[in-house]
């Protein structure tokens, strides 16, 4: 996702006369050094800018100068990937701004913290700070800041999967930008709002509206080069893919891929790789599909590791500072402890869940292999002890000749994969086998150990699992497609049946299968 409030700070650094001036006081040596670092040096040599900004921290000054120097350095740290240091400084600056009741800086710093936490995947912390920014700005609303707040809230609603709320938020941002005086809103900011609206419509399958807003986003940017164009082209590629326009899908996705090469934006790369994987899956290009799936998975793991690393580093850093401060800062320590506990709990739970799902996956694969061996040995129709026990309890007498005929005919139907027809039911199957429903129910229960519905569902699930094993391209297909392929009438019924048969969800099973496929290679 794009960094909305980071853009505010970049704007702040380049326009100190607008955002930092306090009255008409003559510029000091601090102001001169600050402006030189923020503009000239940051644009030409960011590493030297960091060194100079660190030195600026030691220059004596009032609270406002301290806030400015801290946020200058925090912004430079964020740009160079030093996320822990950036967050630590920004948190200090936010507290100092609150202490001197500088609401202008409070709202900007809270927005900066929200965007940075969100970019790192620390959603709960990020939402806390955007709520603070919104509350402060409500008392003295600045249209530009209000616009950024709506954009930021749009990202959170999209992250939560609520695209109706996300669209409502971004429409407010669009209204603010379109009602603003001419040329008062940066084209990138306006284009971001249009792109987000297009993305929301795309997720709601409102393809015509999505196309309109994505075109608006491109037009707003004109010839200006920015990584935002990468997101727009990625959206346009996905839109074309949904329209089954493979030519334009390829064209836009290749353009998006070009922007990923020169960008460090992990979200741009993740979204582009995901859609390219879907594109090549439709094209039946297994090699390319697996290539982009691997890139996507690798990047996701890297981002997850970064999130954990920053979380732990930040907690450790803040914890050390708290030990050196007065009891007024014990609240922050408690928050860090809770955050650490939550992280540890989540990691422990995910580890336990992963091991549990892996065990169920291996158990099912072993059971499926045993069934295959039994089929090959001609033992598929032998009764188990449990089935024999069920037989003793049956009150309905079925002639042995009839029972054997039905079983033989049923085996023939299995070989013809009758279960792939999603209209199959007990009555239809009984008529096909030329027997009555009661006889068929008893025979299936006796010899298959389950009722007719579970019997058919298991055949379907086993069929699609063999497809996943034997044809790796199936591992890249959407769950909805897999459910239709094996005879289910809906995605939800397939998911429930799959979990009943295997013990784990389809996505978890495919994830385990991919790991095994890579190991076998």
Secondary structure, DSSP 8 states (H G I E B T S, - for coil): ---HHHHHHHHHHH-HHHHT--TT----HHHHHHHHIIIIIHHH-HHHHHHHHHHHTTS---HHHHHHHHHHHHHHHHHTT-HHHHHHHHHHHHHHHHHTT-HHHHHHHHHHHHHHHHHTT-HHHHHHHHHHHHHHHHHT--HHHHHHHHHHHHHHHHHTT-HHHHHHHHHHHHHHHHHS-TT-S-HHHHHHHHHHHHHHHHHTT-HHHHHHHHHHHHHHHTT---THHHHHHHHHHHHHHHTT-HHHHHHHHHHHHHHHHH---HHHHHHHHHHHHHHHHHTT-HHHHHHHHHHHHHHHHHHHHHHHHHHHHHHHHHHHHHHTS-GGGHHHHHHHHHHHHHHHHHHHHHHHHHHHHHHHHHHHHHHHHHHHHHHHTT-TT---HHHHHHHHH--S---HHHHHHHHHHHHHHHHTTGGG-TT--HHHHHHHTTS-HHHHHHHHHHHHSS-HHHHHHHHHHHHHHHHHHH-GGGGGS-HHHHHHHTT-SSHHHHHHHHHHHHSS-HHHHHHHHHHHHHHH-
